[in-house]
Amino acid sequence: MTKSKSIDQATFLDGHLLIAMPTMADTRFERAVIFLCAHSADGAMGIIVNQPAKKVTFSELLVQLDVIAESAADDLPPKVGGVPVIKGGPVETGRGFVLHSADYHVESSTLAIDGGISLTATVDILRAIAKGLGPDRAVLALGYAGWGAGQLESEIQGNGWLHCPADEAIVFDDVLNTKYERALRKIGIDPVMLSSEAGHA
């Protein structure tokens, strides 16, 4: 039996942003903003979009992954150097995941997510970006965040997370240090008020 779309949308949050509450006990997710790529009865998977990767540029990663030769790093299209590299989460931190605009798609490799945002985790997209043939907007995440069946729902019910529909600017831009406040404001919450209320809870 096929589930109705309205029930799916009400229950599952793929294509949404998760915003950590100030009371978040897990330091790995302190002030985290996570784009949820997949959410179902089996669990959830998302990418933290506001934590920088440690001192590595997209161009350096292309060299490390043998996508380009070191000598070619200076000849990349100008936009390539500006692709943000972020710490996507604590799971599989050696693996790259590219969140990108929906204008790039590889059959059987790209996961189309709500809101014009897609996820591709193969090296093909890195080669395409290096040649200037990739998506218009992209961010490379190292690792991801994952939840088992029912785990995310339990954390949300326990006031660990707020959520709202995704915003492409929050997902893709490289101003990482303001994404938490911007995500809160998107759902009408003043970050100062939330912090003070949490402090007096």
TINU-537319 format. One line per 4 residues: for each residue x, y, z of C-alpha. Coordinates in Angstrom, 1 decimal, padded with zeros to 4 digits. Example, Ala and Ser with C-alpha at 12.3 -4.5 7.8 and 13.67 -1.06 7.14 Angstrom:
2
012.3:-004.5:007.8; 013.7:-001.1:007.1
// end
This chain:
201
000.0:000.0:000.0; 001.4:003.4:-001.0; 001.6:006.0:001.8; -000.1:009.3:001.0
002.4:012.1:000.2; 000.9:014.4:002.9; 001.6:011.8:005.6; 005.1:011.4:004.4
005.7:015.1:004.4; 004.2:015.5:007.9; 006.3:012.6:009.3; 009.6:012.8:007.5
011.9:015.8:007.3; 014.1:015.2:004.3; 014.8:018.5:002.6; 014.6:020.3:005.9
017.1:022.0:008.2; 017.7:020.6:011.7; 018.8:023.3:014.2; 020.4:022.2:017.4
018.9:023.6:020.6; 021.3:025.5:023.0; 020.8:022.6:025.4; 022.3:020.1:023.0
024.4:017.8:025.2; 026.4:016.2:022.3; 029.3:018.6:021.7; 029.7:017.3:018.1
026.3:018.9:017.3; 026.6:022.1:019.4; 025.1:025.0:017.4; 024.8:022.6:014.4
022.7:023.3:011.4; 022.1:020.1:009.5; 020.5:019.6:006.0; 018.6:016.4:006.1
019.2:014.4:002.9; 017.1:011.3:003.8; 014.6:010.5:006.5; 012.4:007.5:006.7
011.1:004.9:009.2; 014.6:003.2:008.9; 016.5:006.3:010.1; 017.9:009.6:008.8
021.1:011.0:007.2; 022.2:014.6:007.0; 025.0:017.0:006.4; 026.2:019.6:009.0
026.4:022.8:006.9; 028.0:025.2:009.4; 031.1:023.5:010.6; 034.4:024.2:008.7
036.7:021.4:007.8; 040.2:021.8:009.3; 042.4:024.0:007.1; 041.8:022.3:003.8
040.6:023.9:000.6; 038.6:022.3:-002.2; 041.6:022.6:-004.6; 043.9:020.8:-002.1
041.3:018.0:-001.7; 041.1:017.6:-005.5; 044.9:017.0:-005.5; 044.7:014.7:-002.4
042.0:012.6:-004.1; 044.0:012.4:-007.4; 041.2:014.2:-009.3; 043.8:016.7:-010.6
047.6:016.8:-010.6; 049.2:019.3:-008.2; 050.5:021.3:-011.1; 047.0:021.8:-012.3
045.7:023.3:-009.1; 046.5:026.9:-010.2; 044.6:026.5:-013.5; 041.2:025.6:-012.1
038.2:027.7:-013.1; 037.9:030.6:-010.6; 034.6:029.3:-009.1; 036.2:026.0:-008.1
038.4:027.5:-005.4; 035.4:029.0:-003.7; 033.6:025.7:-003.1; 033.3:025.5:000.7
034.7:022.4:002.4; 032.8:021.6:005.6; 032.8:019.0:008.3; 029.6:017.1:007.4
029.3:015.0:010.5; 031.0:012.3:012.7; 030.3:009.3:010.4; 032.7:008.3:007.6
034.8:011.4:008.0; 037.2:010.3:005.2; 034.4:010.2:002.7; 033.2:013.2:000.6
029.6:014.1:000.0; 028.7:017.0:-002.4; 025.5:018.9:-001.7; 024.7:020.8:-004.9
022.0:022.6:-006.9; 019.7:020.4:-009.0; 021.3:021.5:-012.4; 023.7:018.6:-012.1
022.5:015.0:-012.1; 024.1:011.6:-012.7; 021.7:008.7:-013.1; 022.1:006.2:-010.2
024.6:008.4:-008.4; 022.7:011.6:-007.6; 020.0:011.7:-004.9; 017.4:014.4:-005.7
016.2:016.0:-002.5; 013.3:018.5:-002.0; 013.9:022.1:-002.7; 016.2:021.9:-005.7
019.1:020.5:-003.7; 020.8:017.2:-004.6; 023.5:014.9:-003.1; 026.2:013.1:-005.1
028.9:011.1:-003.3; 031.0:009.8:-006.3; 034.2:011.2:-007.6; 032.6:012.0:-010.9
031.1:015.2:-009.6; 034.5:016.4:-008.3; 036.0:015.8:-011.8; 033.0:017.7:-013.4
033.5:020.7:-010.9; 037.3:020.7:-011.6; 036.5:021.1:-015.4; 033.9:023.8:-014.8
031.1:021.4:-015.8; 029.7:020.8:-012.4; 026.6:022.3:-010.6; 026.1:026.0:-010.3
026.3:025.8:-006.5; 028.0:023.1:-004.4; 029.6:022.4:-001.0; 031.8:019.5:-000.2
031.2:017.8:003.1; 033.6:015.4:004.8; 031.5:012.8:006.7; 027.8:012.9:007.6
025.4:012.7:010.6; 023.3:009.5:010.9; 020.4:008.3:013.1; 018.9:004.8:013.5
015.3:004.0:013.3; 013.2:006.3:015.5; 016.4:008.0:017.0; 015.9:011.4:015.4
012.2:011.5:016.2; 013.1:010.7:019.8; 015.7:013.5:019.9; 013.2:016.0:018.4
010.6:015.1:021.0; 013.2:015.5:023.7; 013.7:019.1:022.5; 017.1:018.4:021.0
016.3:019.9:017.6; 014.2:022.5:015.9; 013.4:022.1:012.2; 012.3:024.2:009.2
012.2:023.9:005.4; 015.7:024.3:003.9; 017.1:027.6:002.6; 019.6:027.3:-000.3
021.6:030.3:001.0; 022.0:028.6:004.4; 023.0:025.4:002.7; 025.4:026.7:000.1
027.0:029.9:001.1; 030.4:030.1:002.7; 029.5:032.4:005.6; 029.5:029.5:008.1
029.6:031.5:011.3; 026.2:033.1:010.8; 024.2:030.1:009.6; 023.0:029.1:013.1
021.5:032.5:013.8; 020.1:032.8:010.3; 018.4:029.4:010.6; 016.8:030.3:013.9
015.6:033.6:012.5; 014.0:031.7:009.5; 011.6:030.1:012.0; 011.0:033.4:013.8
013.3:032.8:016.8; 015.6:035.5:018.1; 018.9:033.6:019.0; 019.5:035.9:022.0
016.1:035.1:023.5; 016.5:031.4:022.9; 020.0:031.4:024.6; 018.7:033.3:027.6
015.6:031.1:028.0; 017.8:028.0:027.7; 020.1:029.4:030.4; 017.2:029.9:032.8
015.4:026.6:032.1
// end
